[in-house]
Amino acid sequence: MMKKHTILVVDDDKTNLQIVRDVLEAQYELQLAISGAMALKFVDRRKPDLILMDLMMPGMDGKETVRRIREKPENRSIPFIFLTASQSPEEEADCLNMGASDFITKPIVPNVLERRISRILELEDFHRDLQAKVEEKTRQYQELALESIFAIVNIIEAKDELTEGHSVRVASYSMALARAMGYDEQKVDEVYQTGLLHDVGKIGIPDLILKKEGRLTTEEYGEIKEHTSIGGHILAAIETMGYLADGAKYHHERFDGTGYPNGLKGEEIPEIGRIIAVADVYDALVSKRHYKEPMDLETARQEILRGSGTQFDPRIVKVFLKLLDEGSIRNIRTQT
């Protein structure tokens, strides 16, 4: 059985409330309020599917009641219809400019009221169904995108067994940083995806250089540095996820301007690059590499702190060290 729509009817005239009730109660679940204040309480308790609002009421009139209801973001999508004895075209235009779905004049004509309500609710149901389908398709797209990203990460890390898990850890540290910095969840997800692919450019670097034991020559180091430009170029082709390229290209820029590939300084560096820079270096410090043994956590902490203002954005370092001292970063490393 289809669930009945809920309609909030607000009118200080009890006769009008009874007329509306007689017309609609067989088809809809009704809430009847005789004042704007009572309407606000009804909406707080249970969000209706539609509001029928008398325009002229003592105390709080219909327009003010609607404004008060819509102060809360969760109520802004509720459609409403004004009921009024006014025949003024200017009044009708003003109500429609407020966002009213319709404007019905009194005395109420039952057939007109019924048809207009039915039309508006059918349209709302259509919009709601369409939004649900769009959200489902978006979710499917995001899952596919993430699966593709992990496939690429596996290819990157297959080139060097010592870097296994590095991209996931950097992505997880970066995600924690973004969340602690106040990013909304969509942006947090974008930071995570970018962290996963920050080293994608290493696909273009010869294995002999990536896996070399000991120090690199100047020429070899120059080749390694190219992974940022290669990664930025690869990811720039994914136009629907433009943020990915910034993480790959700029995570080796330094806050003092001495980094690569472009020698950007301070806030010239995209923030996502500054976030990943801290996460990337920390994970490299505490991990074994062909050219070094892992650093203990306290020494690594001091290295990150030492880089504040030169290699790293001091604001991001402050947040990272707080997460590190709280144990969040260690937990992430253990879990990943």
Residue, then its C-alpha position, 0 to 999 in steps of 0.5 A: m500500500m502506497k504511503k500517504h503524503t503528509i500535508l500541513v494546513v495552516d489557517d487561523d479560520k477553523t471553518n477554512l481548516q474544516i473545508v480543507r479537511d473535508v476535501l483532503e483527508a481521504q487522500y492525505e494525512l493532515q496536520l492542522a495548525i491555527s497559527g504560525a507558531m503552531a506550524l513551526k512546532f509541527v514542522d520541528r516534530r515531523k517534516p511534511d510533504l507539502i504546506l498549505m499556508d494562509l497568507m493573512m494571519p494575526g501575529m505571525d503571518g504566512k510569509e513570516t512563518v514560511r521564512r522561519i520554517r525555511e531558516k533550517p536547511e532541511n526544510r528548504s525543499i518543502p513545497f508550499i502553497f499560499l491560501t489567500a482572499s487577496q486577488s492582487p496580482e502583485e501579491e501573487a507575484d510576491c508569493l511566487n518570488m518567495g518560492a511558493s509552488d502555487f497561489i490559491t485564492k479563497p473561497i476554496v474551490p474543492n476541485v481546484l484545491e485537490r487538482r493543484i495539490s495532486r499536481i505539485l506532489e506528483l512533481e515532487d515525487f518525480h523529482r525525488d525519484l530522479q534525484a535518487k536515481v542520480e545519486e545511485k548512478t553517482r555512487q556506482y560511478q564513484e565505486l567504479a572510479l575507486e576500483s580503477i584507482f586501486a588497480i592503478v595503485n597495484i600497478i605502481e607498487a608492483k614495480d617495487e615491493l618495498t613501497e607496497g602499501h605506501s600509496v594507501r597509507v599516504a592517502s589515509y594520512s592525507m584523508a585524516l589531515a583533510r578531515a581535521m582541517g575541516y574539509d567536508e566529506q566530499k573533499v575528504d574523499e577527493v583528498y583520499q583519491t588523490g593521495l592514492l595516485h600521488d605516485v602514478g608518475k613512477i610508472g614512467i621511471p625505469d625500475l633500475i633507478l627505482k630499486k637502486e641500492g644506495r645513493l642516486t647519481t645527479e642524473e638518476y635523481g633528475e629522472i626520479k623528479e620527473h615522476t611528478s610531471i609525468g603523474g600530473h600529465i597522466l591525471a590531467a586527462i581525467e577531466t571529471m576528477g581534475y583535482l587528481a593532477d594537483g596531488a601528483k604534480y605538486h607533492h614535491e613542491r616545498f613551502d620555501g620555493t625550492g621544490y620541484p617541478n615548478g618551484l612554487k612557494g607557500e600558498e602558490i602550491p595547491e593545498i592538496g599538494r601541501i597536504i600530501a607532501v607531509a603525509d608522503v615524507y612521513d611515510a617514507l621516513v618510517s618505512k624501509r627503502h633500498y637506500k635506508e632503514p626505517m626511522d623511529l617514530e620520534t625521530a620522524r616526528q622531529e624531522i617533520l617539525r624541522g621541515s615546518g616553514t621550509q619544506f612544509d606548510p606550518r599550518i598543516v604540520k601543526v595539524f599533522l603533529k596533533l594527529l601523530d601525538e594523539g595516536s591517529i597516524r600510528n593507528i592508520r599505519t597499523q590498519t593499512 
